[in-house]
Amino acid sequence: MEQQRGFTLLEMMLVALLAGIAASLVMMAFPSDRQSAVPGRWPIFARSSILPWKRVN
């Protein structure tokens, strides 16, 4: 009897489905700020979030 090599299409689809469910749960965990967000403010927020972690030599 030959051994099976690789993954079947069903197994790959199951992994994709589980990844999609996990991603949707992560997205639902964070509140949506789309209505209250100011479009030009995200670079300032990103910069202020990264700078405290920047290493000072």
C-alpha positions in Angstrom: 0.0 0.0 0.0 1.3 3.5 -0.9 1.7 6.1 1.8 -0.1 9.4 1.4 2.1 12.3 0.8 1.1 15.9 1.3 -2.3 17.3 2.3 -5.7 16.7 0.8 -7.8 19.6 -0.5 -10.2 19.0 2.4 -7.5 19.4 5.0 -6.3 22.7 3.3 -9.8 24.1 3.2 -10.3 23.2 6.9 -7.2 25.1 7.8 -8.2 28.1 5.8 -11.7 28.0 7.4 -10.2 27.9 10.9 -7.8 30.7 10.1 -10.7 32.8 8.9 -12.7 32.1 12.0 -9.8 33.0 14.2 -9.1 36.2 12.3 -12.8 37.3 12.6 -12.7 36.7 16.3 -9.6 38.8 16.7 -11.2 41.6 14.6 -14.4 41.5 16.8 -12.3 41.8 19.9 -11.1 45.3 19.0 -13.6 48.2 19.0 -14.3 49.9 15.7 -13.2 53.5 15.7 -14.0 54.2 12.0 -16.7 56.9 12.7 -14.6 58.7 15.4 -11.2 58.4 13.7 -9.6 61.5 12.1 -8.1 60.4 8.8 -4.8 62.3 9.0 -4.0 61.3 12.6 -2.9 57.7 12.2 0.7 58.5 11.3 1.1 60.6 14.5 -0.5 57.8 16.5 1.8 55.2 15.0 4.9 57.4 15.5 4.0 58.1 19.1 3.4 54.4 19.7 6.8 53.4 18.3 9.1 56.1 19.6 8.9 55.1 23.3 10.1 51.6 22.3 13.0 52.9 20.2 16.4 52.2 21.6 18.4 55.2 22.6 22.2 54.9 22.1 
